Amino acid sequence: MSGGARSILRHLSRIAQPRSCAPRYAISLSYSAKPRVKAEPEEAAVPTEGINRPLSEVLKKLNMKIPDSLICTYVEKNGLSLSYVPWHTLNRLLNLHVPEWSGEVRSIVYSPEGNKVSVVYRVTLHGTDSEIYREATGTSSVDDTSFGDPVQKAEAMAFRRACARLGLGLQLYPED
């Protein structure tokens, strides 16, 4: 196995978080072609397994300044320049620095005229002492097919805004 593949496996083993299920299983990451699966004792099925920090520490980690090299700029047709962080970059930052998170699309709603779509996205942070979530919306015109599907664009916008409500990428939003 190449050094790069080993590095990826080490990284994935650090960020992989077990999910609660009955009975509990852990996948042992090794350098063989097939992962070995072994059953864990029933006592290990604790909802906070894999969550090893209080929520206050998780939130501190989220309020980090995003490096300028990860920030993109989009210039609209009217010349207005907008700075943003792509959704996949935020996803990687969450996985790397705050693996105690989960996200979900809560709703997808089309306007009565059918010309806009809105998505509500929830990001939840889990700590050893509590959990917190923030929801945000994103809206896209159905006619705007630049940069992909309108639902995907609305979801990405909602995800970025929910992350900002938790502190990640908040530096990009002007203070009023």
Secondary structure, DSSP 8 states (H G I E B T S, - for coil): --HHHHHHHHHHHHH------SS-EEEE--SSSS-EEEE--GGG--TTTT--S-HHHHHHHHT----GGG-EEEE-TTS-EEEE--HHHHHHHHHHH--SEEEEEEEEEE-TTSSEEEEEEEEEEE-SS-EEEEEEEEEEETT--TTS-HHHHHHHHHHHHHHHHTTTTGGGS---
